[in-house]
Amino acid sequence: QVVACDAAAILVIEKDATFQHLAERRLWDSFPSILITARGFPDVATRMLLRVLHEAMPRIPVLGVVDFNPAGCGILLTYRNG
């Protein structure tokens, strides 16, 4: 199924506070993007949503906004590998 979207990226955000901050400032107005958060470690539903979005729009890069520590790396790997 072809989906039309003008997003420049899908942003996966670790922290809910960061997600809320970007949403309140309407980041998508200045940087067309899709914001996703699981409020920490990703649950199955959030991982499936990301997978469906990426399969529907494979040319849009998925970028992670996480802490630069082992837990942040673990979150990125969980999104990537399941």
CYANA upper distance limits for C-alpha pairs under 8 A (distance plus 0.5 A):
  1 GLN  CA     56 ALA  CA      7.20
  2 VAL  CA     56 ALA  CA      7.04
  2 VAL  CA     57 MET  CA      8.28
  3 VAL  CA     56 ALA  CA      6.79
  3 VAL  CA     57 MET  CA      7.25
  5 CYS  CA     57 MET  CA      8.45
  6 ASP  CA     32 PRO  CA      7.12
  6 ASP  CA     33 SER  CA      8.43
  7 ALA  CA     31 PHE  CA      8.37
  7 ALA  CA     32 PRO  CA      5.01
  7 ALA  CA     33 SER  CA      4.93
  7 ALA  CA     34 ILE  CA      7.03
  7 ALA  CA     60 ILE  CA      7.70
  8 ALA  CA     31 PHE  CA      7.60
  8 ALA  CA     32 PRO  CA      5.94
  8 ALA  CA     33 SER  CA      6.00
  8 ALA  CA     60 ILE  CA      6.74
  8 ALA  CA     61 PRO  CA      7.94
  9 ALA  CA     32 PRO  CA      7.74
  9 ALA  CA     33 SER  CA      5.51
  9 ALA  CA     34 ILE  CA      7.06
  9 ALA  CA     60 ILE  CA      5.82
  9 ALA  CA     61 PRO  CA      5.56
  9 ALA  CA     62 VAL  CA      6.36
  9 ALA  CA     63 LEU  CA      7.34
 10 ILE  CA     33 SER  CA      6.11
 10 ILE  CA     34 ILE  CA      5.19
 10 ILE  CA     35 LEU  CA      6.62
 10 ILE  CA     36 ILE  CA      7.98
 10 ILE  CA     60 ILE  CA      7.36
 10 ILE  CA     61 PRO  CA      6.73
 10 ILE  CA     62 VAL  CA      5.19
 10 ILE  CA     63 LEU  CA      6.57
 11 LEU  CA     33 SER  CA      7.34
 11 LEU  CA     34 ILE  CA      6.51
 11 LEU  CA     35 LEU  CA      5.46
 11 LEU  CA     36 ILE  CA      6.62
 11 LEU  CA     62 VAL  CA      6.53
 11 LEU  CA     63 LEU  CA      5.46
 11 LEU  CA     64 GLY  CA      6.36
 11 LEU  CA     65 VAL  CA      7.41
 12 VAL  CA     35 LEU  CA      6.74
 12 VAL  CA     36 ILE  CA      5.39
 12 VAL  CA     37 THR  CA      6.26
 12 VAL  CA     62 VAL  CA      7.67
 12 VAL  CA     63 LEU  CA      6.57
 12 VAL  CA     64 GLY  CA      5.26
 12 VAL  CA     65 VAL  CA      6.50
 13 ILE  CA     18 THR  CA      7.66
 13 ILE  CA     19 PHE  CA      6.68
 13 ILE  CA     35 LEU  CA      7.70
 13 ILE  CA     36 ILE  CA      6.56
 13 ILE  CA     37 THR  CA      5.45
 13 ILE  CA     38 ALA  CA      8.15
 13 ILE  CA     39 ARG  CA      8.41
 13 ILE  CA     64 GLY  CA      6.57
 13 ILE  CA     65 VAL  CA      5.25
 13 ILE  CA     66 VAL  CA      6.70
 14 GLU  CA     18 THR  CA      8.29
 14 GLU  CA     19 PHE  CA      8.41
 14 GLU  CA     37 THR  CA      6.50
 14 GLU  CA     38 ALA  CA      7.28
 14 GLU  CA     39 ARG  CA      6.41
 14 GLU  CA     40 GLY  CA      5.58
 14 GLU  CA     41 PHE  CA      7.93
 14 GLU  CA     64 GLY  CA      8.27
 14 GLU  CA     65 VAL  CA      6.68
 14 GLU  CA     66 VAL  CA      5.51
 14 GLU  CA     67 ASP  CA      7.98
 14 GLU  CA     72 GLY  CA      8.06
 14 GLU  CA     75 ILE  CA      8.19
 15 LYS  CA     19 PHE  CA      6.84
 15 LYS  CA     37 THR  CA      7.67
 15 LYS  CA     39 ARG  CA      5.91
 15 LYS  CA     40 GLY  CA      6.35
 15 LYS  CA     66 VAL  CA      7.82
 16 ASP  CA     20 GLN  CA      6.55
 16 ASP  CA     37 THR  CA      7.10
 16 ASP  CA     38 ALA  CA      8.13
 16 ASP  CA     39 ARG  CA      5.36
 16 ASP  CA     40 GLY  CA      7.94
 17 ALA  CA     21 HIS  CA      6.60
 18 THR  CA     22 LEU  CA      6.72
 19 PHE  CA     23 ALA  CA      6.57
 19 PHE  CA     35 LEU  CA      7.91
 19 PHE  CA     36 ILE  CA      8.25
 19 PHE  CA     37 THR  CA      7.24
 20 GLN  CA     24 GLU  CA      6.44
 21 HIS  CA     25 ARG  CA      6.89
 22 LEU  CA     26 ARG  CA      6.64
 22 LEU  CA     27 LEU  CA      5.98
 23 ALA  CA     27 LEU  CA      6.71
 26 ARG  CA     30 SER  CA      8.26
 27 LEU  CA     31 PHE  CA      6.34
 27 LEU  CA     32 PRO  CA      7.93
 27 LEU  CA     33 SER  CA      8.15
 28 TRP  CA     32 PRO  CA      4.86
 28 TRP  CA     33 SER  CA      5.72
 28 TRP  CA     34 ILE  CA      7.84
 36 ILE  CA     46 THR  CA      8.40
 36 ILE  CA     50 LEU  CA      8.46
 37 THR  CA     42 PRO  CA      8.39
 37 THR  CA     46 THR  CA      8.08
 38 ALA  CA     42 PRO  CA      5.52
 38 ALA  CA     43 ASP  CA      7.04
 38 ALA  CA     46 THR  CA      6.68
 40 GLY  CA     75 ILE  CA      8.23
 41 PHE  CA     75 ILE  CA      6.33
 42 PRO  CA     46 THR  CA      6.74
 42 PRO  CA     47 ARG  CA      6.94
 42 PRO  CA     75 ILE  CA      7.29
 42 PRO  CA     78 THR  CA      7.71
 42 PRO  CA     79 TYR  CA      7.51
 43 ASP  CA     47 ARG  CA      6.83
 44 VAL  CA     48 MET  CA      6.59
 45 ALA  CA     49 LEU  CA      6.67
 46 THR  CA     50 LEU  CA      6.72
 47 ARG  CA     51 ARG  CA      6.68
 47 ARG  CA     79 TYR  CA      6.49
 47 ARG  CA     82 GLY  CA      7.86
 48 MET  CA     52 VAL  CA      6.64
 49 LEU  CA     53 LEU  CA      6.68
 50 LEU  CA     54 HIS  CA      6.54
 51 ARG  CA     55 GLU  CA      6.55
 52 VAL  CA     56 ALA  CA      6.57
 53 LEU  CA     57 MET  CA      6.51
 54 HIS  CA     58 PRO  CA      5.58
 54 HIS  CA     60 ILE  CA      7.80
 54 HIS  CA     62 VAL  CA      8.09
 64 GLY  CA     76 LEU  CA      7.22
 66 VAL  CA     72 GLY  CA      5.63
 66 VAL  CA     73 CYS  CA      8.18
 66 VAL  CA     75 ILE  CA      8.28
 66 VAL  CA     76 LEU  CA      8.22
 67 ASP  CA     71 ALA  CA      7.96
 67 ASP  CA     72 GLY  CA      5.36
 67 ASP  CA     73 CYS  CA      8.35
 68 PHE  CA     72 GLY  CA      6.36
 68 PHE  CA     73 CYS  CA      7.64
 69 ASN  CA     73 CYS  CA      6.88
 70 PRO  CA     74 GLY  CA      6.60
 71 ALA  CA     75 ILE  CA      6.75
 72 GLY  CA     76 LEU  CA      6.89
 73 CYS  CA     77 LEU  CA      6.67
 74 GLY  CA     78 THR  CA      6.58
 75 ILE  CA     79 TYR  CA      6.86
 76 LEU  CA     80 ARG  CA      6.68
 77 LEU  CA     81 ASN  CA      6.21
 77 LEU  CA     82 GLY  CA      7.96
 78 THR  CA     82 GLY  CA      5.31
